[in-house]
Amino acid sequence: MSGKSLGDWAYLISIVIAVLAGLAAPMATSAWVTLLLVILGVVVGLLNITEKETQAFLIASIALVVASTAAFSTLNLVVSPLGTILDAIVKNIAIFVAPAAIIVAVKAVASMASNK
């Protein structure tokens, strides 16, 4: 299995885990899920994001992390537990994306430093 293929699988598995864990949010999420999302985020950051994709990925990462701070739980006033579930899904995706963003950002800084 090539590195790119492994990274593609890591991305797909992460999204599935983030959604499934979000759907289970009213029952609580395991710390193991968080650890797994972080590890998969590292894999994706190392293997999937090319230098050409760096800027778009980092901007999207910022948007996801900011969105994860939204108070989706207020939707529970209308349809319970929809807000809790959406909140958990977005937070899980942010947990997955954050380590990938750190790796991509460090790679970008290293690339800029070596070009001087």
C-alpha beads as a LAMMPS data file, in Angstrom:
LAMMPS data file: protein, C-alpha beads

116 atoms
115 bonds

1 atom types
1 bond types

-500.0 500.0 xlo xhi
-500.0 500.0 ylo yhi
-500.0 500.0 zlo zhi

Masses

1 110.0

Atoms # bond

1 1 1 0.000 0.000 0.000
2 1 1 1.468 3.359 -1.018
3 1 1 1.756 6.294 1.366
4 1 1 -0.879 8.253 -0.564
5 1 1 -3.281 5.319 -0.439
6 1 1 -2.699 4.912 3.301
7 1 1 -3.350 8.630 3.766
8 1 1 -6.558 8.391 1.719
9 1 1 -7.792 5.531 3.907
10 1 1 -6.804 7.411 7.073
11 1 1 -8.864 10.402 5.899
12 1 1 -11.913 8.301 5.049
13 1 1 -11.738 6.330 8.304
14 1 1 -11.366 9.551 10.301
15 1 1 -14.484 11.108 8.835
16 1 1 -16.489 7.923 9.475
17 1 1 -15.213 7.739 13.073
18 1 1 -15.924 11.444 13.651
19 1 1 -19.511 11.077 12.429
20 1 1 -20.196 7.805 14.263
21 1 1 -18.703 9.142 17.499
22 1 1 -20.778 12.300 17.024
23 1 1 -23.941 10.248 16.642
24 1 1 -23.035 8.496 19.901
25 1 1 -22.343 11.848 21.608
26 1 1 -25.420 11.844 23.818
27 1 1 -23.945 8.683 25.367
28 1 1 -20.408 10.170 25.673
29 1 1 -17.309 9.646 23.553
30 1 1 -14.279 7.633 24.553
31 1 1 -10.828 9.132 24.999
32 1 1 -9.675 6.340 22.664
33 1 1 -11.728 7.887 19.868
34 1 1 -9.953 11.193 20.397
35 1 1 -6.552 9.504 20.405
36 1 1 -7.400 7.594 17.230
37 1 1 -8.554 10.797 15.484
38 1 1 -5.309 12.543 16.478
39 1 1 -3.180 9.660 15.163
40 1 1 -5.120 9.547 11.895
41 1 1 -4.751 13.331 11.602
42 1 1 -0.974 12.964 11.907
43 1 1 -0.995 10.302 9.165
44 1 1 -3.041 12.518 6.851
45 1 1 -0.850 15.546 7.588
46 1 1 2.282 13.589 6.731
47 1 1 1.016 11.712 3.678
48 1 1 -1.866 13.511 1.982
49 1 1 -1.286 17.240 1.827
50 1 1 1.049 18.351 -0.956
51 1 1 2.890 21.665 -1.003
52 1 1 0.433 22.876 -3.661
53 1 1 -2.515 22.156 -1.324
54 1 1 -0.957 23.689 1.789
55 1 1 -2.594 27.127 1.684
56 1 1 -6.114 25.843 0.966
57 1 1 -5.774 23.103 3.604
58 1 1 -4.608 25.538 6.288
59 1 1 -7.432 27.974 5.534
60 1 1 -9.984 25.142 5.656
61 1 1 -8.419 23.942 8.919
62 1 1 -8.823 27.373 10.471
63 1 1 -12.478 27.448 9.367
64 1 1 -13.128 24.024 10.900
65 1 1 -11.474 24.862 14.194
66 1 1 -13.417 28.137 14.411
67 1 1 -16.670 26.342 13.512
68 1 1 -16.017 23.829 16.273
69 1 1 -16.414 26.634 18.813
70 1 1 -19.997 27.361 17.675
71 1 1 -22.801 26.586 20.092
72 1 1 -24.647 23.965 18.053
73 1 1 -26.111 22.650 21.292
74 1 1 -28.663 25.489 21.238
75 1 1 -30.380 23.523 18.448
76 1 1 -31.455 21.135 21.206
77 1 1 -34.155 23.691 22.040
78 1 1 -35.747 22.912 18.663
79 1 1 -34.810 19.269 18.018
80 1 1 -33.146 17.410 20.844
81 1 1 -30.409 15.970 20.694
82 1 1 -29.578 17.331 17.190
83 1 1 -27.444 20.161 18.559
84 1 1 -25.400 17.847 20.755
85 1 1 -24.794 15.485 17.837
86 1 1 -23.794 18.248 15.377
87 1 1 -21.558 19.806 18.015
88 1 1 -19.800 16.484 18.618
89 1 1 -19.354 15.733 14.906
90 1 1 -17.799 19.132 14.160
91 1 1 -15.575 18.926 17.241
92 1 1 -14.432 15.415 16.257
93 1 1 -13.556 16.603 12.754
94 1 1 -11.614 19.517 14.280
95 1 1 -9.761 17.063 16.552
96 1 1 -8.782 15.100 13.440
97 1 1 -7.798 18.160 11.383
98 1 1 -5.804 20.014 14.067
99 1 1 -2.758 17.687 14.170
100 1 1 -2.741 17.512 10.362
101 1 1 -2.768 21.326 10.247
102 1 1 0.128 21.531 12.697
103 1 1 2.201 19.149 10.581
104 1 1 1.351 20.934 7.327
105 1 1 2.130 24.325 8.892
106 1 1 5.497 23.109 10.224
107 1 1 6.334 21.634 6.805
108 1 1 5.401 24.973 5.176
109 1 1 7.583 26.944 7.593
110 1 1 10.489 24.526 7.022
111 1 1 10.036 24.870 3.257
112 1 1 10.048 28.674 3.470
113 1 1 13.100 28.639 5.727
114 1 1 15.044 26.380 3.366
115 1 1 14.239 28.606 0.350
116 1 1 16.005 31.636 1.833

Bonds

1 1 1 2
2 1 2 3
3 1 3 4
4 1 4 5
5 1 5 6
6 1 6 7
7 1 7 8
8 1 8 9
9 1 9 10
10 1 10 11
11 1 11 12
12 1 12 13
13 1 13 14
14 1 14 15
15 1 15 16
16 1 16 17
17 1 17 18
18 1 18 19
19 1 19 20
20 1 20 21
21 1 21 22
22 1 22 23
23 1 23 24
24 1 24 25
25 1 25 26
26 1 26 27
27 1 27 28
28 1 28 29
29 1 29 30
30 1 30 31
31 1 31 32
32 1 32 33
33 1 33 34
34 1 34 35
35 1 35 36
36 1 36 37
37 1 37 38
38 1 38 39
39 1 39 40
40 1 40 41
41 1 41 42
42 1 42 43
43 1 43 44
44 1 44 45
45 1 45 46
46 1 46 47
47 1 47 48
48 1 48 49
49 1 49 50
50 1 50 51
51 1 51 52
52 1 52 53
53 1 53 54
54 1 54 55
55 1 55 56
56 1 56 57
57 1 57 58
58 1 58 59
59 1 59 60
60 1 60 61
61 1 61 62
62 1 62 63
63 1 63 64
64 1 64 65
65 1 65 66
66 1 66 67
67 1 67 68
68 1 68 69
69 1 69 70
70 1 70 71
71 1 71 72
72 1 72 73
73 1 73 74
74 1 74 75
75 1 75 76
76 1 76 77
77 1 77 78
78 1 78 79
79 1 79 80
80 1 80 81
81 1 81 82
82 1 82 83
83 1 83 84
84 1 84 85
85 1 85 86
86 1 86 87
87 1 87 88
88 1 88 89
89 1 89 90
90 1 90 91
91 1 91 92
92 1 92 93
93 1 93 94
94 1 94 95
95 1 95 96
96 1 96 97
97 1 97 98
98 1 98 99
99 1 99 100
100 1 100 101
101 1 101 102
102 1 102 103
103 1 103 104
104 1 104 105
105 1 105 106
106 1 106 107
107 1 107 108
108 1 108 109
109 1 109 110
110 1 110 111
111 1 111 112
112 1 112 113
113 1 113 114
114 1 114 115
115 1 115 116
